[in-house]
Each structure stands twice: as structure tokens, then as C-alpha cells.
Amino acid sequence: MKLTYFGHSCFLVETSGLRLLFDPFITPNPLAGDIDISKIKADYILLSHGHSDHIADCIPLAQSTGAMVISSWEIYEWLGKQGLTNLHPMNTGGKRMFDSIQVKCVAAQHSSGLPDGSYGGNPMGFIVTSDEGSFYYSGDTGLTLDMQLIPRWTKLDFAVLPIGDNFTMDVDDAIECARMIQCNEIVGVHYDTFGYIKIDHEEAIRKFKAAGMNLHLLKIGSTVDLRNLVLIK
């Protein structure tokens, strides 16, 4: 498995020959100015919720890549009205096979509104399982005891968690989440993009290390091999 980070909460995982793009927010992000979205290839786009800082580039990327968009029912309906047709609706608790990967939707404690102000349905996280391993992306969320259920479903190789505080978990709550999900390799997202969510990188890494875990804060545009967490580019 390989993960490429595009800034904020947007990342691409390549596993079992498929490319999964999560929460595409790139062109409006001043920290991601070097990313050319016309070069991004994806087979699936997964949306955790409807806020603009998670779906801003969904429509152009779905059109340019032909990717199927997986989202809540409400976002599915909204995207259909915007002209997209390659869509699949899901909701919390559901799971489904897409080619050779399984996607399970899990609870996230947040809100979800679409760019035009319409209702975006329940926010969600995703557990993705392939023959190369399993990972959890929590989406935007606060700490919730529902996270304790995740190890009952799968053994995680890594997890992608927000750490920026204010709108989501902070570093301390993300560490508690990592304990609940029984995963020591964490990729941090949803930090530094706005003034509200700037963090101290060294302190965050130190806190995770003190808890016996590794926090990976990736440079925007970088790619890592998730089997051994080696930087590829």
C-alpha cells in the first residue's frame, strides 16, 4: 500500500491495483499550491462528509478521472444534481465490496453541510480492507466510544486521524483514539490549513512517541510505502 498526501484531509491510497482518493480539497488550499489536480488519477473517491474543505475538488476530479464517488445518501443525491452519474450511496454501519476492496462506513461525531447550505447527511469514517492490509480513516470527528468497535472488525495496519483541534480531535484525543482502535501507526491530517487548526509538530510527535505510537506528518505531495513507512517521493 502507498499513500500520497495532498494536504488538509486529502490523500490517495494505492492498494490491490486500485487508487482511492479521500476528501479532495486541493485547489482552494493555499498550502497545496504545487499540486496539479489534472495529474491525479483515481478509481474511487470517498467523501467522509459534505463540508467544502472535504469535497471542493470532487466534481472536477470525478469528471476527469471517471472515478466512482462513494458518499452518504444526501451527498449522493446532491452530486447527482450537479451532473455526476458514477456514484454509490452508503451510510453508517454499511459495508460493500468495490472490485477487490471492502469499504465499511463507521460513525463520526461531526456535522455535514454541503457548499450550497443543503443538508449533507451523517458524517462518516471508513474502514478499507484489501488483500494488502486494512486501514481506518476517521473523517472529521471528535473522540467517541464507537471507536472501540473497530478492532472487532479488522486489524489495522495504519489509521488516518485529524489532530488539529477546534473542529475535530486534538493530539491528545487522537492518541486515545489510537488506543481504542489498537493501532500504533497514525497519519495525521486536518491541521495547519487554517489559523484555527495550527499545531506544534514537534510536540505532537513527542506526545505520540511517549504513548508508544508513531505520528506521521507528511509533506504535501509526498508518497510513503505503508508496508514499511518508507518515503518514496
Secondary structure, 3 states (H helix, E strand, C coil): CEEEECCCCCEEEEECCEEEEECCCCCCCHHHCCCCHHHCCCCEEECCCCCHHHHCCHHHHHHHHCCEEEEEHHHHHHHHHCCCCCEEEECCCCEEEECCEEEEEEECCCCCECCCCCECCCCEEEEEEECCEEEEECCCCCCCHHHHHHHHHCCCCEEEEECCCCCCCCHHHHHHHHHHHCCCEEEEECCCCCHHHCCCHHHHHHHHHHCCCEEECCCCCCEEECCCCEECC
